[in-house]
Amino acid sequence: MERINEYIKIHQERFLNELFGLIRIPSVSSMEEHKPDMQRAAEYWKKILLEAGVDKATIFQTAGNPVVYAERLIDPSKSTILVYAHMDVMPADPIEKWLSDPFEPVIRDGKIWARGANDDKGQSFIHAKAFEYLVRSNTLPCNVKFMIEGEEEIGSKNLGIFCEEHKEMLKADVILVSDTGMIGKDIPSITSGLRGLAYWEVEVTGPDRDLHSGLFGGAVANPINELCKLIAKMTDAQNRITIPGFYEDVVEVSMEERLKLSLNPFDESKYKEAIKVEELMGEEGYTTSERTGIRPAFDVCGIWGGYTGEGSKTILPSKAYAKISSRLVPNQDHEKIAVMFKDYFESIAPKSVRVDVKIHHGGQGYLCPIDHPAYQAAEKAYFKVYGKMPVPVRSGGSIPIVSTFERVLGIKTILMGFGLESDAIHSPNENFHLENFFNGIRCVTQFYQFFSEIG
C-alpha cells in the first residue's frame, strides 16, 4: 500500500489532467450530433491505454459507436481479468441547472464536477491508472484485457454482437466493472445484484390536428388527458404494477435473505433530506431499500404534448407522448415484459384515441454469488483499503450488458463501484469525490493481487 500511495501522490495531478481531457469530449451517445465525439473518445482511450502499458489497443467500428479493445498478456497460465467500461455519457440537459459547464470539469469541495465525472469516465479511469501502476511497478500479476464501449447509455445496442463475434479474443476468468456505487463514503459495498430494464415510448393521437379548446373541449378526447388516465391505471393503490402476468416470473426473496439485506445501514430521514422530499412511497410490504433492490418498479421518465411555450394557447392537442420504463428483477425477461406492456397498454385505450407503443432498449437483471472467487477477492481488496468488510448490496440500477456477458461469454462480472448517491449521475451537477477516485485505484490494484492468488 505504501508504494501505490506514493505513486498516486506523485502522479495525481497528471491523473486528473488526463481524466479531464476525456471528460471534455461531449460523448453523448443518444444524440446524432455527437457521433464524431464518440470517435474522439475512442481515440483518446486508445492513447491512454497504450501509454498505461497495454501491448496493443484497437478501435473496432460497429453498426453504432466504436468499441476500444486493448490487452496485456503476460502468461497464458495466469488468470485473465477483462475490464469493461463505457465512454458515453448522458445528455447534460437541463443546462441551466448546472453550476458550471458540464463538459469543463472543475474541482470544488473535494469533488470533480462534470458530466461523466462519475458515470463512467471517472470510475473507468480508476482502472486505467491502477493498471498503469501495476505495469510500471512491475507487479502486474495477471493478464488484463480492456473493452470500452460507446453505447451503454442507450442500451449497449451493438456490444452483444461484438461479444458474439469476438468470443475468443474476450476470453477471461472474470469481468471487472466500476459503474456502481457504495452505500456511503466510509461504508464500502459490493453490488451483488442489478435490476433489469424495459423501456417504451408511447404516442397517443386524437384529432388529426390541434383544435380550439373552446369549440371542441368536452366533446373530443384530449390525448394528454387520456394518456394520463392510461398511465394512472398501470399501478394500483398498493403501488403494485397492474399489467396482467407482470409478477409471474418474480422470485420472492426469502425472509432470511431479506434480514441479511436489512443489515445494510440506511437512514430514511437522511435519504429524504438528500433528495428534498417529505415522504417516500412504493410497493406496500417492503422497505425503501427492498423497493429499489429486490422489487420491480414502473416510472414515467418523460411526458409531453400540446402547447408549452410562453403565455397561453387554448388548444386541444392532436398528440401526446411519454417515455416509460420498468426496472425488473432477476428472472424477469425484459423482452417478454416489453411485449406484455405494449399489448396491455394498447388494449385498454379508449376508441376515442389511437395508441402506439414503441419498444426501446432493455436488459436482464443479474446476480453475483457472494461465494464467487472474484467477490471474495473484492472483499479483501476493500478491507485492505478501508479497514472494514464491504456490505453486499442489490442495486436498483441496471447495466443490461452484464447479463449479456454471462449469456454470451459465460463469464461472471464483479461490480466494484466507488460512486455515492450524492454524485447525481444522469442529473445536473454530476460529481465524484476525489477521495473515492484515488481509493478506487488502491482497491483495484489490490483486487488484481488477491484474485490472482485465489481466482
Secondary structure, DSSP 8 states (H G I E B T S, - for coil): -HHHHHHHHHHHHHHHHHHHHHHTS--BTT-GGGHHHHHHHHHHHHHHHHHHT-SEEEEE--SSS-EEEEEE---TTS-EEEEEEE--B----SGGG-SS-TTS-EEETTEEESTTTTTTHHHHHHHHHHHHHHHHTT---SEEEEEEES-GGGT-TTHHHHHHHTTTTT--SEEEE--SB-SBTTB-EEEEEE-EEEEEEEEEE-SSS-EEHHHHBTTB--HHHHHHHHHHTTB-TT--B-STTTTTT-----HHHHHHHTTS---HHHHHHHHT-S----STTS-HHHHHHTS-EEEEEEEEES--SSS---EE-SEEEEEEEEEE-TT--HHHHHHHHHHHHHHTS-TTSEEEEEEEEEE--EE--TTSHHHHHHHHHHHHHHSS--EEEEESS--HHHHHIIIII---EEE---B-GGG-TTSTT-EEEHHHHHHHHHHHHHHHHHHHHH-
